[in-house]
Amino acid sequence: MDNAFIRSRTPVLVLFILIYAILSLYVMQRFSAVSNMGQSPDYRATLGRMVYGTAARPFVYRALVPSLIRMVVDATPDDVRITANANLQYSAFARMLGRIGMTYTQAVMAVILYLCLCGYIVVLYKMGAFFFPQSWAMALFMPVIGLVMIPAFTFNGLYIYDFAVLFLTSACYYCMARQQWRRYLFWFVLACLNKETAIFILIFFALWCLPRLDSWRFIFYWAIQCVIYIFIKIALSIDFMYNPGVFLENHGSLDISSLLGGYNFMRLGLYFMTLFLLTYHWQEKPLFARYILWIYPMMVVAYTLYGIPGEYRVFFDLFPLLTVLITHTLIEGTGIAKAAMFNRSEYVHAPSVD
C-alpha cells in the first residue's frame, strides 16, 4: 500500500474512529443508565454477587467477566483500592458515565466492558473488510451499525456479560469464516465461559462447516467443541450447585401471553422493516452471513421459552452476522459505498468466503 493511498484514507479513517469513540461512550453511558453500573436490572445478579459468586443461578454461570473483575480487584493492593474508591467518587471518569459516585470495582468493570466494546468494533471492521474486499465503506460502517443497534435492543436492561457476548461471538464467527481454527477454539472457550448461549455458535459451526470440511476434520473440530462446552457447563454447574435459583429459567407462558396481547400495527411495521433490512439484495449478501437465518428460528424459540418479554438482548449472539446483512442493505444497497470519499484508490483485501 503506497504512501499516497494511506494519506488519502487517513482523514476518513480518523473521522470514523472519532464516530466509533462517540458511539461506544454513548453505549457505555447507556449501560450505566439502565443497569446502575452493574447493580441492576436484577437484584439476583448485582455486581457484587456476580463478582464473588453468590448470584442466583443461572446468572452466576456467566463467569468470565465477573472472574476477570475479581482477579483485577483482588490483585490490587488494599491502599490503592482505598485511594481509588475515594478519588473515583467525583472523578471525570464517573461523570463521563453519568455517575455521581463510583467504586473501584465498578471502575474495573467499566474498563473491561469498554475493552469488550473496542474488541467488537475491531472485529466488525475486520469482518466488513473480509466479506466485502472491494468496499472500504462496508468495513468502516460495520462498527457504526453494530454500535447503533445495541441501545435499540437494550431498553429493558443490560448485564455485565452482555458486551463480552458481542465481542466473543463476533471473534468466533470471523475466525470460523477465515478457517483460523486455533484462534477460533480460543475464542470459543471464552464464549462458553461467558454465557451458555455459545451453543448457538456450535450449531452454526455444524451448519456451515459440515459441507465444507472433509469428514475427519469436521468430526475432530466438532468433537473438541462439544467436549469444551460440556466440560465448562458441568464444571460451572457443580461449582455453583448450592446457589439459589434454577438451572434454566422458564418464561414461556409469560412470553406467549405478552406476544398475543401486544400485537399492533407499529410492531408489525417494525417486523417488516427488519425483514427488509435483512433480506434486501439477498443473493448479493455473503453466504456465510446468510446462514445466520438458520439459527434465528432456534433463538426465537429459546427466547420464547426462557427469555423475559422485551429482553431482546438475548439476540446478541446473532448480532455480528445480522450486522453484516443490515449494513449491506444500508451501505451497499443504497449506493453509499460508491461515494468518492470511500473510493479514492483501489481497496484490496483477502478474498471473500463466497
C-alpha positions, 0 to 999 in steps of 0.5 A: 500500500503506497504512501499516497493511498494511506494519506488519502484514507487517513482523514476518513479513517480518523473521522470514523474512529472519532464516530466509533469513540462517540458511539461506544461512550454513548453505549457505555453511558447507556449501560450505566443508565439502565443497569446502575453500573452493574447493580441492576436490572436484577437484584439476583445478579448485582455486581457484587454477587456476580463478582464473588459468586453468590448470584442466583443461578443461572446468572452466576454461570456467566463467569468470565467477566465477573472472574476477570473483575475479581482477579483485577480487584483482588490483585490490587493492593488494599491502599490503592483500592482505598485511594481509588474508591475515594478519588473515583467518587467525583472523578471525570471518569464517573461523570463521563458515565453519568455517575455521581459516585463510583467504586473501584470495582465498578471502575474495573468493570467499566474498563473491561466492558469498554475493552469488550466494546473496542474488541467488537468494533475491531472485529466488525471492521475486520469482518466488513473488510473480509466479506466485502474486499472491494468496499472500504465503506462496508468495513468502516460502517460495520462498527457504526451499525453494530454500535447503533443497534445495541441501545435499540435492543437494550431498553429493558436492561443490560448485564455485565456479560452482555458486551463480552457476548458481542465481542466473543461471538463476533471473534468466533464467527470471523475466525470460523469464516477465515478457517483460523481454527486455533484462534477460533477454539480460543475464542470459543472457550471464552464464549462458553465461559461467558454465557451458555448461549455459545451453543448457538455458535456450535450449531452454526459451526455444524451448519456451515462447516459440515459441507465444507470440511472433509469428514475427519476434520469436521468430526475432530473440530466438532468433537473438541467443541462439544467436549469444551462446552460440556466440560465448562457447563458441568464444571460451572454447574457443580461449582455453583450447585448450592446457589439459589435459583434454577438451572434454566429459567422458564418464561414461556407462558409469560412470553406467549401471553405478552406476544398475543396481547401486544400485537399492533400495527407499529410492531408489525411495521417494525417486523417488516422493516427488519425483514427488509433490512435483512433480506434486501439484495439477498443473493448479493449478501455473503453466504456465510452471513446468510446462514445466520437465518438458520439459527434465528428460528432456534433463538426465537424459540429459546427466547420464547421459552426462557427469555423475559418479554422485551429482553431482546438482548438475548439476540446478541449472539446473532448480532455480528452476522445480522450486522453484516446483512443490515449494513449491506442493505444500508451501505451497499444497497443504497449506493453509499459505498460508491461515494468518492470519499470511500473510493479514492484508490483501489481497496484490496483485501483477502478474498471473500468466503463466497 
